């Protein structure tokens, strides 16, 4: 197959979780003998060499109204490039609709990856974006040849039910062959690691600050954040490392006894996820704390995975459990054999390719019937 991978709106950096996911997906598809090209609709960046390799279609941010106009101006060129690539299938990472991206659906069957409840998430962006998203989201969903959900919760979500498209659940994975284990450290004080993205309330960094206050005998590494808002008090045992490249992040995490998952998923109305950060911790062998239902791991009962509730007060009510788990995990690592079949991206991408093929043939069959 010839597969066009399309992302809208944002630059996809190689060092980011999403960027690494895209690279691993495309590499796995190529290993199976398919031809793949990334088409990225994005804002300009200072160092384009940091981006996932592909064709870029830039737009300039210039205030809310002109930014939207510029977004639209960049789309026709991208659609034309996809058309010239002549794909058998287009894989579209879910994003808010921008005119005239619906023209992609006239090029080839489009499979859409659903990685969030966009209705709840856009409500957090304000009335204008929320209303626009509600009015336009059906353009992608009703025309999709198939939907790939990253969790069972999203598959069952009411906001997607009206569209009734062929669908499958394939949770996020990680290429274990490219992410080897790291030996357990010998820390006198337990260290907890966290990878996050600024300005997203559901990451729960405020709860990490509170955890640091409640557990002064733990040390906490926070990757992706430069620090707290001005005027906020930082506990002495909280260490901010800012944005790090993959190997830099690996070096920090290799010193950690425990990896911490997203702490406030409930803030965007979700209880289940397959977090990329959690898979990175597990690939390195780091025991994890998961404050939600993990699509791949919920039924796996091993002592190196701690599950706590997905609630606003989860740190207040479970800090002692977290504290004791961190102390128990000193010198421990997760048995890779127990998790490899669940999170290895090679297994997941073979399933995704099979779904592409089914959607492609279903699309062709429907078009033949309609002639």
KATADA-V970694 format. One line per field, one symbol per residue. psi: psi as a letter, one per 20 degrees, with the letter a starting at -180 (. if undefined). burial: + if it has 16 or more other C-alpha atoms within 10 Angstrom, else -. Layout:
psi = ???
burial = ???
//
This chain:
psi = qoppopqqgqqnqhiqggghggghghghghhjjqpqppooorqqqhnhiiqppapqnqqpplqgghghghghhighhgghggghhmqhqpoopprpqppliiihiigrpppppojrnhggghhiirgghgggghhihhggghiqhqpoqiqhghhjphiihihlqprqoorqaqohhjmqqqqprmphpqppqpprpqjohihkhhhhghghghmijqqppopipharqpiqppqhjpopiapqrghggggghiiqhqpprpilhhikkqiqrmphghhgghhijpqqpolapphhihjonqijppprqmrhkhghijhhggghgghhipjqqpohhhigihiphgghhghghhgggghghhgggghghi.
burial = +++++++++-+++++++-+++++++++++-----+++++++++------++++--++++-+------+++++++++-++--++---++++++++++++--+--++-+++++++++++++-+++------+--+---+--++-+++++++++++++----+----+-++++++++++----++-++----+++++++++---++++-+++-+++++--++++++++-+------++-++++++++----++--++++++++++++++++-++++++++++++++++++++++++++++------++++++++---+---+--++-+++-++-+++----++-++++++++--++-++--++-++--------
//
